[in-house]
Amino acid sequence: MPLKVMVVVGNPKPASRTRKVAELLVEKLLTPGSYDLEVIDLADHTGEIFAWPSEAMSAMNAAVADSDLVIFASPTYKATYTGLLKAFLDRYPANGLAGVTAIPVHTGADFTHAMGPTFTLAPLLAELGATVPGHGFYLALSQMDKLEEVVETAAAEYAANLAALAMVAAATRSADPPNM
């Protein structure tokens, strides 16, 4: 059965470079044919993201929570992720992303805020119950000319982290996680 993979993009501009980076990370990380990918570009849902309740947003949140792997990607705004992504994540209860492996991704003008995905987005994802397999991935615009190489390096690091986690998981007493 293929992995269910989602990319959630918090860039207010649709079809952004941030989305391209996140989709490329999935492509470099996972074996072709081993996953089904769905992308939620939040820029396409600005009319509903602040609507409470919203059946469309609830369905998107449920699809993300039901995923195996989710890349949460945002441009860097004021040293953190966008309000658009925050509003989406605010819809989850505590442990609402339990069972999801999540990779935080930021793009930015330069390396000034390179710790952003690790320092701001990764803790929020962990608070929501997701497993974050390493530090967040940050791509500065100056790296766009070597995008493939930079993303490939990040994917290799995540792959190594996930392999190490799989080894530990295989040695645990129970493959079933405790009820939370």
Backbone as CSV, one residue per row, in Angstrom:
resi,resn,N_x,N_y,N_z,CA_x,CA_y,CA_z,C_x,C_y,C_z
1,MET,0.846,-1.173,0.000,0.000,0.000,0.000,0.899,1.246,0.000
2,PRO,0.672,2.178,-0.901,1.547,3.354,-0.973,1.375,4.285,0.225
3,LEU,2.453,4.976,0.547,2.394,5.988,1.602,1.464,7.111,1.174
4,LYS,0.747,7.647,2.138,-0.079,8.826,1.874,0.765,10.040,2.263
5,VAL,1.115,10.841,1.265,2.012,11.984,1.471,1.277,13.267,1.103
6,MET,1.436,14.269,1.950,0.821,15.575,1.719,1.903,16.647,1.761
7,VAL,1.681,17.682,0.988,2.470,18.906,1.091,1.469,20.004,1.421
8,VAL,1.707,20.724,2.504,0.871,21.858,2.886,1.729,23.099,2.737
9,VAL,1.306,23.994,1.842,2.089,25.185,1.525,1.400,26.414,2.102
10,GLY,2.131,27.150,2.940,1.586,28.343,3.583,1.976,29.641,2.915
11,ASN,2.395,29.586,1.670,2.765,30.809,0.959,1.487,31.491,0.458
12,PRO,1.321,32.791,0.703,0.118,33.476,0.216,0.063,33.583,-1.309
13,LYS,1.171,33.296,-1.967,1.213,33.310,-3.434,1.044,31.877,-3.934
14,PRO,0.024,31.603,-4.760,-0.157,30.232,-5.250,0.973,29.805,-6.189
15,ALA,1.198,28.501,-6.250,2.218,27.916,-7.136,3.577,28.581,-6.945
16,SER,3.972,28.744,-5.707,5.185,29.480,-5.325,6.455,28.629,-5.420
17,ARG,7.588,29.307,-5.248,8.871,28.591,-5.156,8.879,27.698,-3.926
18,THR,8.220,28.142,-2.859,8.142,27.340,-1.642,7.473,25.993,-1.938
19,ARG,6.415,26.029,-2.717,5.733,24.785,-3.102,6.670,23.903,-3.924
20,LYS,7.383,24.514,-4.854,8.316,23.768,-5.703,9.369,23.059,-4.852
21,VAL,9.901,23.750,-3.846,10.913,23.168,-2.964,10.325,21.975,-2.202
22,ALA,9.126,22.137,-1.663,8.497,21.065,-0.885,8.216,19.836,-1.747
23,GLU,7.704,20.056,-2.950,7.422,18.931,-3.837,8.709,18.231,-4.276
24,LEU,9.762,19.003,-4.500,11.044,18.417,-4.873,11.619,17.591,-3.725
25,LEU,11.415,18.040,-2.492,11.888,17.274,-1.342,11.205,15.906,-1.296
26,VAL,9.914,15.865,-1.536,9.204,14.579,-1.575,9.795,13.693,-2.670
27,GLU,9.991,14.275,-3.849,10.522,13.528,-4.994,11.905,12.952,-4.707
28,LYS,12.754,13.733,-4.032,14.123,13.275,-3.738,14.169,12.306,-2.557
29,LEU,13.199,12.393,-1.652,13.195,11.567,-0.447,12.610,10.177,-0.683
30,LEU,11.537,10.102,-1.454,10.795,8.849,-1.571,10.993,8.165,-2.923
31,THR,10.897,6.868,-2.901,11.027,6.061,-4.113,9.792,6.265,-4.997
32,PRO,10.009,6.530,-6.282,8.852,6.690,-7.183,7.939,5.466,-7.125
33,GLY,6.640,5.728,-7.099,5.666,4.652,-7.041,5.353,4.156,-5.642
34,SER,6.096,4.636,-4.635,5.886,4.177,-3.260,4.908,5.060,-2.492
35,TYR,4.400,6.114,-3.140,3.555,7.069,-2.419,2.530,7.716,-3.352
36,ASP,1.475,8.199,-2.726,0.481,9.050,-3.391,0.636,10.431,-2.788
37,LEU,0.760,11.437,-3.634,1.003,12.809,-3.175,-0.206,13.689,-3.444
38,GLU,-0.560,14.467,-2.421,-1.580,15.502,-2.556,-0.978,16.798,-2.023
39,VAL,-1.256,17.900,-2.705,-0.749,19.202,-2.292,-1.918,20.089,-1.898
40,ILE,-1.798,20.709,-0.738,-2.745,21.732,-0.310,-2.002,23.055,-0.353
41,ASP,-2.333,23.859,-1.328,-1.744,25.193,-1.465,-2.718,26.151,-0.789
42,LEU,-2.395,26.556,0.432,-3.328,27.350,1.230,-3.709,28.675,0.566
43,ALA,-2.898,29.160,-0.355,-3.235,30.388,-1.085,-4.534,30.210,-1.872
44,ASP,-4.854,28.982,-2.208,-6.093,28.699,-2.937,-7.312,28.642,-2.022
45,HIS,-7.091,28.788,-0.707,-8.179,28.629,0.265,-8.276,29.800,1.232
46,THR,-7.777,30.953,0.842,-7.773,32.105,1.755,-9.183,32.563,2.127
47,GLY,-10.146,32.314,1.274,-11.518,32.709,1.573,-12.162,31.882,2.670
48,GLU,-11.612,30.694,2.937,-12.211,29.811,3.936,-11.359,29.558,5.160
49,ILE,-10.090,29.895,5.087,-9.196,29.483,6.176,-9.575,30.094,7.522
50,PHE,-10.193,31.259,7.491,-10.601,31.890,8.748,-12.087,31.699,9.036
51,ALA,-12.769,30.874,8.244,-14.184,30.580,8.457,-14.323,29.428,9.449
52,TRP,-15.119,29.649,10.476,-15.349,28.616,11.493,-16.835,28.428,11.646
53,PRO,-17.394,27.316,11.460,-16.763,26.112,10.929,-16.667,26.171,9.410
54,SER,-15.880,25.286,8.854,-15.735,25.168,7.406,-15.571,23.695,7.067
55,GLU,-16.528,23.161,6.331,-16.449,21.755,5.944,-15.224,21.490,5.073
56,ALA,-14.923,22.429,4.163,-13.771,22.255,3.272,-12.470,22.215,4.073
57,MET,-12.313,23.133,5.020,-11.089,23.159,5.828,-11.016,21.931,6.733
58,SER,-12.145,21.525,7.289,-12.160,20.323,8.141,-11.738,19.092,7.345
59,ALA,-12.190,19.002,6.097,-11.805,17.865,5.252,-10.303,17.892,4.964
60,MET,-9.752,19.075,4.701,-8.304,19.188,4.461,-7.522,18.809,5.710
61,ASN,-7.960,19.318,6.864,-7.280,18.989,8.110,-7.323,17.485,8.375
62,ALA,-8.455,16.863,8.112,-8.577,15.414,8.329,-7.655,14.645,7.380
63,ALA,-7.578,15.073,6.135,-6.705,14.399,5.169,-5.245,14.485,5.588
64,VAL,-4.836,15.639,6.091,-3.460,15.809,6.552,-3.204,14.920,7.773
65,ALA,-4.128,14.905,8.717,-3.961,14.110,9.936,-3.946,12.613,9.633
66,ASP,-4.508,12.209,8.500,-4.559,10.810,8.104,-3.360,10.408,7.235
67,SER,-2.424,11.316,7.049,-1.266,11.068,6.182,-0.138,10.379,6.933
68,ASP,0.734,9.750,6.159,1.934,9.143,6.735,3.054,10.175,6.864
69,LEU,3.207,11.007,5.829,4.265,12.006,5.779,3.665,13.309,5.272
70,VAL,3.983,14.404,5.965,3.518,15.719,5.533,4.693,16.690,5.555
71,ILE,4.863,17.391,4.441,5.836,18.477,4.371,5.052,19.755,4.597
72,PHE,5.373,20.492,5.642,4.748,21.780,5.931,5.730,22.849,5.490
73,ALA,5.372,23.599,4.464,6.307,24.545,3.860,5.760,25.966,3.910
74,SER,6.660,26.904,4.211,6.271,28.307,4.317,7.459,29.197,3.969
75,PRO,7.173,30.334,3.351,8.245,31.323,3.267,8.464,31.882,4.668
76,THR,9.616,32.457,4.895,9.920,33.032,6.196,9.343,34.440,6.276
77,TYR,8.461,34.652,7.239,7.851,35.955,7.497,8.171,36.329,8.946
78,LYS,8.842,37.432,9.142,9.166,37.894,10.498,9.833,36.788,11.317
79,ALA,10.763,36.072,10.691,11.575,35.024,11.315,10.795,33.754,11.638
80,THR,9.594,33.610,11.088,8.811,32.413,11.356,7.967,32.064,10.131
81,TYR,6.992,31.195,10.298,6.106,30.782,9.208,4.965,31.797,9.063
82,THR,4.214,31.672,7.986,3.146,32.629,7.706,1.929,32.416,8.602
83,GLY,1.143,33.474,8.719,-0.125,33.389,9.434,-1.082,32.424,8.756
84,LEU,-0.958,32.288,7.453,-1.792,31.365,6.696,-1.562,29.926,7.168
85,LEU,-0.306,29.546,7.313,0.003,28.205,7.810,-0.409,28.072,9.275
86,LYS,-0.166,29.102,10.062,-0.553,29.070,11.483,-2.056,28.886,11.623
87,ALA,-2.845,29.606,10.816,-4.300,29.472,10.889,-4.739,28.051,10.548
88,PHE,-4.075,27.435,9.589,-4.393,26.046,9.236,-4.070,25.117,10.403
89,LEU,-2.894,25.277,10.992,-2.476,24.403,12.089,-3.273,24.652,13.366
90,ASP,-3.796,25.865,13.540,-4.606,26.176,14.716,-5.899,25.364,14.773
91,ARG,-6.291,24.764,13.684,-7.520,23.980,13.641,-7.363,22.594,14.285
92,TYR,-6.132,22.204,14.589,-5.900,20.895,15.188,-5.963,20.968,16.705
93,PRO,-6.535,19.934,17.328,-6.472,19.845,18.790,-5.104,19.308,19.206
94,ALA,-4.867,19.259,20.495,-3.642,18.638,21.002,-3.556,17.227,20.448
95,ASN,-2.389,16.834,19.985,-2.128,15.522,19.387,-2.935,15.265,18.113
96,GLY,-3.410,16.317,17.481,-4.183,16.177,16.257,-3.389,15.642,15.077
97,LEU,-2.060,15.672,15.184,-1.205,15.121,14.122,-0.452,13.878,14.596
98,ALA,-0.948,13.246,15.663,-0.313,12.020,16.162,-0.291,10.976,15.051
99,GLY,0.858,10.321,14.889,1.007,9.309,13.859,1.519,9.843,12.533
100,VAL,1.638,11.158,12.425,2.129,11.792,11.197,3.620,12.082,11.348
101,THR,4.383,11.778,10.325,5.771,12.223,10.264,5.753,13.538,9.508
102,ALA,6.314,14.579,10.114,6.228,15.926,9.550,7.613,16.530,9.362
103,ILE,7.812,17.146,8.212,9.065,17.840,7.936,8.754,19.319,7.730
104,PRO,9.323,20.184,8.591,9.117,21.620,8.438,10.110,22.211,7.435
105,VAL,9.591,23.017,6.512,10.412,23.624,5.467,10.136,25.124,5.424
106,HIS,11.200,25.904,5.375,11.078,27.345,5.158,11.942,27.740,3.969
107,THR,11.491,28.746,3.271,12.321,29.415,2.274,12.503,30.843,2.740
108,GLY,13.611,31.460,2.350,13.859,32.833,2.785,14.843,33.544,1.889
109,ALA,14.907,34.841,2.061,15.759,35.681,1.218,17.239,35.375,1.422
110,ASP,17.620,35.103,2.665,19.025,34.825,2.974,19.068,33.901,4.181
111,PHE,20.250,33.662,4.725,20.391,32.711,5.833,20.153,33.319,7.213
112,THR,19.713,34.551,7.272,19.492,35.218,8.551,18.548,34.420,9.452
113,HIS,17.537,33.816,8.867,16.539,33.098,9.655,16.568,31.591,9.394
114,ALA,17.728,31.062,9.127,17.865,29.646,8.775,17.400,28.697,9.876
115,MET,17.387,29.156,11.115,16.918,28.309,12.221,15.399,28.330,12.341
116,GLY,14.725,29.142,11.535,13.276,29.304,11.626,12.477,28.012,11.642
117,PRO,12.679,27.112,10.673,11.851,25.903,10.688,12.127,25.000,11.888
118,THR,13.345,25.027,12.375,13.700,24.204,13.537,13.231,24.850,14.834
119,PHE,13.371,26.155,14.917,13.081,26.879,16.151,11.605,27.231,16.305
120,THR,10.881,27.425,15.193,9.487,27.862,15.307,8.479,26.809,14.848
121,LEU,8.679,26.228,13.668,7.670,25.311,13.125,7.786,23.897,13.694
122,ALA,8.986,23.379,13.837,9.154,22.013,14.360,8.532,21.853,15.755
123,PRO,8.735,22.794,16.695,8.097,22.625,18.009,6.570,22.626,17.946
124,LEU,6.004,23.432,17.063,4.543,23.431,16.923,4.064,22.083,16.396
125,LEU,4.751,21.548,15.398,4.365,20.245,14.850,4.489,19.148,15.917
126,ALA,5.551,19.196,16.708,5.725,18.223,17.791,4.632,18.387,18.846
127,GLU,4.280,19.614,19.156,3.204,19.876,20.124,1.878,19.289,19.638
128,LEU,1.691,19.274,18.328,0.466,18.712,17.755,0.542,17.191,17.616
129,GLY,1.663,16.598,18.059,1.791,15.148,18.095,2.554,14.526,16.946
130,ALA,2.981,15.331,15.988,3.724,14.796,14.843,5.136,14.389,15.263
131,THR,5.710,13.478,14.518,7.107,13.103,14.693,7.915,13.881,13.666
132,VAL,8.902,14.629,14.140,9.749,15.444,13.266,11.131,14.779,13.230
133,PRO,11.507,14.211,12.082,12.739,13.411,12.010,14.002,14.223,11.719
134,GLY,14.300,15.159,12.578,15.499,15.974,12.389,15.161,17.452,12.400
135,HIS,16.167,18.252,12.146,15.939,19.697,12.139,15.155,20.092,10.890
136,GLY,14.586,21.293,10.923,13.842,21.780,9.774,14.757,22.078,8.601
137,PHE,14.174,22.107,7.425,14.924,22.385,6.197,14.691,23.831,5.789
138,TYR,15.778,24.549,5.563,15.718,25.959,5.163,16.451,26.123,3.844
139,LEU,15.804,26.806,2.904,16.431,27.079,1.620,16.425,28.585,1.374
140,ALA,17.624,29.149,1.228,17.750,30.573,0.908,17.633,30.757,-0.602
141,LEU,17.084,31.885,-1.008,16.910,32.159,-2.434,18.231,32.105,-3.194
142,SER,19.335,32.400,-2.516,20.649,32.322,-3.170,21.010,30.895,-3.568
143,GLN,20.291,29.900,-3.049,20.561,28.502,-3.362,19.714,27.981,-4.526
144,MET,18.850,28.813,-5.081,17.939,28.355,-6.138,18.697,27.825,-7.357
145,ASP,19.892,28.346,-7.614,20.657,27.873,-8.772,21.201,26.458,-8.569
146,LYS,21.229,25.994,-7.334,21.658,24.616,-7.050,20.587,23.885,-6.231
147,LEU,19.331,24.173,-6.568,18.193,23.632,-5.844,18.214,22.109,-5.752
148,GLU,18.414,21.440,-6.868,18.412,19.967,-6.887,19.431,19.401,-5.900
149,GLU,20.624,19.944,-5.924,21.710,19.454,-5.063,21.397,19.691,-3.581
150,VAL,20.912,20.879,-3.256,20.617,21.212,-1.859,19.476,20.343,-1.327
151,VAL,18.438,20.173,-2.125,17.304,19.359,-1.700,17.706,17.888,-1.607
152,GLU,18.517,17.428,-2.523,18.993,16.049,-2.468,19.784,15.783,-1.184
153,THR,20.605,16.725,-0.776,21.366,16.589,0.467,20.435,16.524,1.673
154,ALA,19.434,17.390,1.691,18.461,17.381,2.792,17.687,16.063,2.802
155,ALA,17.269,15.598,1.641,16.526,14.336,1.550,17.364,13.170,2.072
156,ALA,18.646,13.159,1.761,19.529,12.094,2.247,19.627,12.112,3.769
157,GLU,19.683,13.304,4.345,19.736,13.425,5.803,18.439,12.924,6.435
158,TYR,17.297,13.315,5.883,16.022,12.830,6.411,15.910,11.317,6.237
159,ALA,16.353,10.796,5.114,16.300,9.350,4.883,17.121,8.609,5.936
160,ALA,18.297,9.117,6.254,19.136,8.488,7.281,18.451,8.545,8.648
161,ASN,17.856,9.675,8.979,17.146,9.807,10.259,15.970,8.836,10.332
162,LEU,15.210,8.741,9.233,14.059,7.843,9.210,14.494,6.378,9.290
163,ALA,15.601,6.035,8.653,16.119,4.669,8.732,16.529,4.328,10.164
164,ALA,17.153,5.280,10.847,17.541,5.055,12.242,16.301,4.875,13.118
165,LEU,15.280,5.670,12.886,14.031,5.528,13.645,13.376,4.170,13.366
166,ALA,13.424,3.733,12.119,12.835,2.441,11.759,13.553,1.300,12.484
167,MET,14.872,1.424,12.622,15.636,0.403,13.339,15.208,0.340,14.800
168,VAL,15.072,1.494,15.413,14.636,1.537,16.813,13.207,1.010,16.920
169,ALA,12.333,1.420,16.006,10.942,0.968,16.034,10.851,-0.550,15.919
170,ALA,11.686,-1.141,15.090,11.667,-2.590,14.911,12.063,-3.334,16.190
171,ALA,12.814,-2.676,17.046,13.286,-3.310,18.272,12.389,-3.025,19.478
172,THR,11.348,-2.237,19.290,10.480,-1.939,20.423,9.617,-3.124,20.768
173,ARG,9.119,-3.156,21.970,8.315,-4.272,22.462,6.982,-4.402,21.739
174,SER,6.470,-3.285,21.275,5.174,-3.329,20.607,5.186,-2.420,19.397
175,ALA,4.692,-2.917,18.302,4.585,-2.096,17.114,3.391,-1.167,17.180
176,ASP,2.495,-1.413,18.128,1.316,-0.572,18.268,1.594,0.569,19.238
177,PRO,1.385,1.822,18.798,1.625,2.943,19.708,0.575,2.954,20.819
178,PRO,0.954,3.465,21.988,-0.013,3.537,23.090,-1.151,4.491,22.746
179,ASN,-2.304,4.228,23.308,-3.438,5.134,23.097,-3.173,6.439,23.828
180,MET,-3.412,7.527,23.133,-3.167,8.831,23.748,-4.477,9.546,23.952
